[in-house]
Amino acid sequence: MPTPSTTAGIDGSCRVLSEEPTSLSHAQAEAAFRSDDTYAICSALAAAALTDWDRTWLEKWCVCLAGHDELPVRQISATCI
């Protein structure tokens, strides 16, 4: 996993967490999607949306994960669509 970095807003009151997406193979991403680790699922889905060229594969997973039990997973799947 990449190391997250934080930056302060203009007035110093807002902090934004960001990290560079890592290109994952479909097998690596699917292993994360099938895990119980919400952070791993969200990170893998965001990375796939930003780096993977197979939009049909990505859309299938976004739709599948849109019904996930965890709210953050549902939110990132909607964002990635």
N, C-alpha and C positions, 0 to 999 in steps of 0.2 A: 504494500500500500504506500502511496506517496505521503510525504510529510505535509500536513496542513500548515498554512501560514495565516496570520491574522493581520489586518490593517485597521487603523483607526480612521473614523470619518473625519471630515474637515474640522469639525469642532471637538473631535476626540471622544464624542459620546457614543458613537456607533462603531461596533466591531464587526467585521465581515470575515468569515472563515472561507478560505479558498484553497484549492489544491489543483495541480495539473492532472488531467485525466491520463490514465494509463491504458494503453491499447491492450485488450485482452483477447485471447482466442475465444471462439464460441464455447468450447468445452470449459474454459476457466469461468466465463461469465455465467454459463448455465449451472455450474457447481455453486456459485454464489447465489444465484436466483433460487436454488433449491435448498439453501441453507436456512438456519433459524436466526442468522445474524442480520438484523435490520440494516445496520451500517454497511455491511458487505453487499447486501442486495442493492441498496440505494447507490453506493459507489460504483458498483459494476454496471448498473443500468445507466447512470449518468455518463460513465466512460464509454459505454457502447453507443449511446446517442451521439456523442461528440466525435467518436473515432471510427465506428464501424460503417462500412459501405453497404451492407446487406440490410436494406430498409424493410424488406418483407420479414426477415428473421426478427429484427428489432421490434417491429409493430406487433408481431405475434406475442412476444414477451411482454410488451407494454400492456396489451389487452389482458393477458393472463394475470399479470401482477396487479392490475387495477382492482382485482377482487381480493387482494391480500388482507390478512387480518390486521396488519400494522398500518396505521394512518400514514406515516412517512413514506412507506412503500407505495401506497395508493397515490399519494401526492406527486412523487417523482415520476411514477408511470404516466400520470396525466400530463405532467410537464414535458416529458420526453416524446409524447405523441405529437 
